Amino acid sequence: NPVRPGSRAKTLTCAYPSERPPSMYRQYYGFRKQPFDITPDPRFLYLSPGHEDVLRAIIYGIQGRRGIIAIIGEVGTGKTLLLNTALEWLSRKTKVACIINFDMSFDDLLFMALVNLGLCRPDEELKKAESLRRLHKFAKEQVQNGGNVALLVDEAQLLDHSAMENLRLLSNLETPKHKLVQIVICGQPELDGKLNQPELRQLSQRIGIRRNIDPLTEQETYEYIRHRLKIAGLKRLPIFSAEAKTLGWRYSEGIPRKINILCDNSLLIGFQLRQKNINTAIVEKTLKDLHWQPVE
């Protein structure tokens, strides 16, 4: 089994810090933690069969030195959470640079990777050739010591063709037996469209693993809500009525981020109304406040 929890002492997260002021309703409902925060916290990971398949593909792709791994999913389906979870599960010998791409050039992306790997200072000025030399040398040393190097690029749909072509060339760093740098590109469906363009066919052909993250099914949505409430410390289950959850499923489309937003706001309204149970009336008020329309 390629997926094993690691003992990484410090995880490099792909998202902003998850620490938030205590929720107003936490004490009222008896939560130890915020149950429906939208930050990608691996402690709350719900592994549907589809999400588990993607997580295992990421781990296997990195550990198995498969070169380029592409992960595609709609906004809010859990891509960054899976990347953060993979970081915690990877072996300590895997050195990872995790970058959120904000429409940057390949040179900037490469420089940020070196900073994350501790191969240069943030204020250092490097030419591309020197950056590649340092990365190549570092990756070879890792392989010689039984280690690995991975570059994780989130929001990869924002990469232009030049940056994608350079990632392909970066994947060519190898020994006769091993790929030296494993590259995970993770993005929205626009990334899939780019990878299918004729001018990027060489990159597409080098993708060793390609997976799509699908929204949750109706039953998985209900299990997802129950899972997060349990992890947050709620002992009095269920708190959402069956009808309220069904309504939430219809409007959320099974997208975890939308489920979180809907449930969080419903709990806040329930707290304001001093209602211990969340019924359809509360969810309907939440939907009205959010201006959400049902999915046909």
N, C-alpha and C positions, 0 to 999 in steps of 0.2 A: 504494500500500500504506500504510494508516494506521498500521501498527505499525513504529516505528523505534527502535533503541536511542538513548537520549538521552545527554547529557553532564552530567547533574545532578551537581553537586559534592557535595551532601549529601542523602541520602535520609532521609525521615521514615518510620520503620518502624512497622508496625502491631503489632509483637509485642515481647516482652521481649528484652533483649540476648542475642545468640547466643554470646557468648564463654563457653566452658566450660573447666575444667581438662583437660589432655590425657587422652585415654582410656587406660586401662591396657593395652588390646590394640593400640593404634595401631602401636607399634614392632614388636610381634610379627608382625603381618600386613603391615607395610610401608605403612601409610597415611600420607599427608601431612596429611589432615584427617579429622575424625570423619565416617564415611560415612553413618550413619543417625541423625543428631541429629533430634529432633522439632521444633526451632525452624524457622520458615519462611524459610530462607536461599535467596535467588534464585540463588545460584551452583549450587545442586543441582537447579534446576528441570528436571523431565522433562516435555516437552510431548507428551502424547498428543494425538491429533486432537481429542478432546473438550476437553481443557484449553487447547489452542491456540485453539480457537474461542471459549472464554470470555475468554481474555486479549485476543484481538483485539476482542471485543465491548466490553470495558471501555475499551480504548484508543480505539476508534472512537467510543464513546458520549461520552467526555470531549472528545476532539479535535473531534468533530462537533457538540458542544453539543446533545446529545439530551435534556438535562434529567435525568430520573430513570432510573437503570439498576439493575435488581434481579438479584442473583446468589444462587442457592439451591444448597445442597449439604449432604449429611450431614456429621456430625462427622468431621473428619480427612481429608476429600477434597481439601484443598488450597486452600481459599478465601483464607485469609490470605496464603499464599505467592503466589498470583496477584495479590493486591492489592499486595504488596511489589514484585513484578516489574513491575507496571504503573507503580509510582512511579519505578522506575529507567528505564523506557522512555519516559516522558512527556517532552515538551519542557521545557526549562528555563523557558520562559515560563508554564508551568502551575503555579500556586500551589495547594498541596494541604494540606488539613487532614485527617488520618487519625485516627479516634477508635475505640477499642474501647469499645463500649457496655456498661456495667455497670448496667443497669436504671436509667438516669438520666432526669431530666426533659428536655424539649426546651430549656428555658432553660439548664440545665447543659451540654447538648450544644453549644448555640450558643456559650456562653461558652468552652468548651474549643476550639472551632473558631477563635474570635478569638485566643486565646492562641497556638495553633499557627501562625496566619497572621501573628503579630506585631502584631496590632491592639489588644491591650490587655495589661496586666500580670497575672500570676497572682493578685496580691493586690488587684486593682482591683475595685470594686463597680459593676456596670452594670445598669441596667434593660433589659428586653427591647427596648423601643423604641430605645434608644441602641445596643444591640448590633446590631440590624437595620440601623440607619442607617449604622453603620461598615462593616458587611459590604457593604451596597448601594453605598456610595461607593467602597469598595476594588474591588469587582467591576467597576463601571463604568470605573474608571481602568485596570484590567487590559485590558478590551476595547478601550479607546481606544488602548492601547499594543501591541495585537496579542497580548495574553495571555489567560489563562483562569483560572477558579477552580473547584476541585473539592472536594467534601466527601465523604469516604469513611467510612462507618459500618459497622464490623464488629460481629458479634453483634446484628444489627438485629432479630432475632426477639424480643429483650427489650424493644423499644420498646412503650409502651402506645399506645392509639388516639389520645390527645391529641398525643403526640409525632409520630406518623405523620401526623396531619392537619396539624400545623405544618410538617413537611417538605414536604408538598404545597404549602402556602402559600409556603414559602421558594422552591420551584421556580418560583413566579410572578414572581420578580424577573427582569425581562427588558427588553430594548429592542425596538423594532419588528422587529429582525432577529435578535437573539441571546438565548439563555438566558444569564443572567449567572452562575449557579451550577449546576454539574453535580453531581448527587447520586448516589452509588453506595451502595445499601443491600445488605449482604451478610449472609446468615444461614442458619440451619438450616431444614429443611422446615417448621417451625412458622411461619416468616415467610411462606411460600407460602400456608399456611392463613389467616393473618391478612389477607393481601392479597386473598383471595377472599371475605372477609366483606362483606355488603351495605353496612355502614356505612363501609367504606373503598373503595367503588367509585370515588369521585372520584380518590383517589390511584392506584388500579389503572389507571384510564384514562389517567393521565398518565405511566405508565412507558413510556419510549421503547424500551428494550431489556430483555429478560428472558431469562436463561439459567440452565440447571441444570447442575451439575457432577456427572457420573456417576462411580462407582468405575471402576478400571482393569479391563480384560478380563484373561483369563489370560495371553495373550501380552504384553500391555502391562505386566503385573506383573513378568514375567521381564525385560523390557527396562528397566523402572524400576530393578530391583535392579542389573543390569549397569551402567546409567548412573551410579548413585550410587557404586558401587565404583570406576568409572573416574575420576570427578571427584575422588574422595578420594585418588587416586594409586596405586591397586592395579595392578600390572603383571602379576601372576600370575592370570589369569582362566582358567576360572571358579573361584571359591572355594566356592560352594554347589553341591552335586550337583543334578542334574536332579530327582531324587526329593525332595530337601529343598525345592527351590523349589516343586514341585507341592504338597507338604504345606503350605507357607507360603501359597500361593494359596488353598487350601481354607479355611484358618482366618482369613485376613486379609480375605476378601471383596473384595480389590482396593482396599482403603482405604489410601492412602499412609501415614497415621500408624500404622496397625496393622502395616503392612509394616515400617516403621522400627523399631517397638518389638520386633517378632519377630526381625528380623535383628540388631539391636543386642544383644539378650540372647543370641542364638545365638552371636554372635562372642565375647561375654564368656565363655560356657560353654566354647566351643572353646579359648579362650586358657587357661582354668583347667585344661582337660584336656590342654593342649599338642597340640591337633589343628589342623593347618594347613588342613584341608578340613572344611567343615560338611556333615555327612551327616544322614540322617533321624533317627538316634538322638539327635543333639544337638538337632535341632528338636523332637522329641517331648519331650525333657526340658524344653526351654524352654516349650513349650505347657503342660506339667504345672505348671511353676512359676508361669506366668501365669494358670492356671485358665481357659484358653480352651476353648470347645467348638466342634466343627466345625459349619459351616453346612449345613443340610439342603438 
